[in-house]
Amino acid sequence: MYKESLFRGLNKGIRTTWELTKIVVPVYFFVTFLKYTPALSWVSNFFAPVMKIVGLPGEASLALVLGNMINLYAGIGAIASLNLTIKQITILAIMLSFSHSLFLETAVAKKTGVNVTLILLIRISLAIIFGILFNIIL
Amino acid sequence: MDFVGFLKESTFGSLNSIFDMAKIVIPLMIVMEMLKDLNILDKISDFFKPVAKFFGISSESTFPLVIGLIFGLAYGAGVIIESAKENNLSKKDLYILIIFLVACHSVFEDTLLFVAMGANGFLLLPLRIGIAIVISFMASKILDKININKNKLPEHIL
């Protein structure tokens, strides 16, 4: 039985790593490409005023957008490719933990018959509140 | 544009990140499969029974709660729907379970992936679980006040 769960876990781990690879690699290439063109500083300058509230540079908005629109792996791919400090990564991790893959996960939650607006409201407010809070604390 | 520099940075950078994450994800999945097979999940659910009381939900709700907490929302929601059918979970049970789990699910995988990126896991994990407990408790008070259980469950769950 041990062997069986070991094998199944290994299999699942490799499958998850593959799922990660399929998303993290393209996102990493995309963000790095932006870094090598003026586009990243445009994005950065555009979002800088809003992102300042949670103590993040403008380009970190990419991680938040990708993480919420696609999934956590995409957000992580963006984090990996940007040059961020530990504090900034921790704030992003807190915000993304509360609110990510909004399309997919809201659809899943909806299946249980719970009000979708309520769920979205809770998740997004938690992300923003704790982003602001930990920018002050850390 | 420095195209070679771009290719180099993207290739090595992304592979490096994948490698960092694989080192965490593969052992974690093995441990989680073992947890499942050793029936430890039932024991963990029993341990959570007082938590159910705290939220004012039925003790049958703890199993889907633990599953979602460890294995993720999609898996958790599946188990919630199943338990709702088998154990007649109330509308309040469902709301508390989902409110808790949208704020806090697949905690080990998510936390460790962020740790691989450099985040502080000792802050991240307790914060996420703590806040999920606080909002679920608040929700439980509000749901009692509006007497949610008078509402019927959605048809596909009955």
Interface residues (C-beta under 8 A of the other chain):
Chain A: M1 Y2 E4 S5 L6 R8 G9 L10 K12 G13 I14 T16 T17 L20 T21 V24 V25 Y28 F29 T32 F33 K35 Y36 T37 L72 Y73 I76 G77 I79 A80 S81 L84 I86 I89 T90 L92 A93 I94 L96 S97 F98 E105 V108 A109 K111 T112 G113 V114 L118 I119 I122 R123 L126 F130
Chain B: M1 D2 G5 F6 E9 S10 G13 S14 L15 S17 I18 M21 A22 V25 I26 P27 L28 M29 I30 V31 M32 E33 M34 K36 D37 L38 L73 A74 A77 I80 I81 A84 L94 Y95 L97 I98 I99 L101 V102 A103 E109 D110 T111 L113 F114 M117 G118 A119 N120 L123 L124 L127 R128 I131 I135 L153 P154 I157
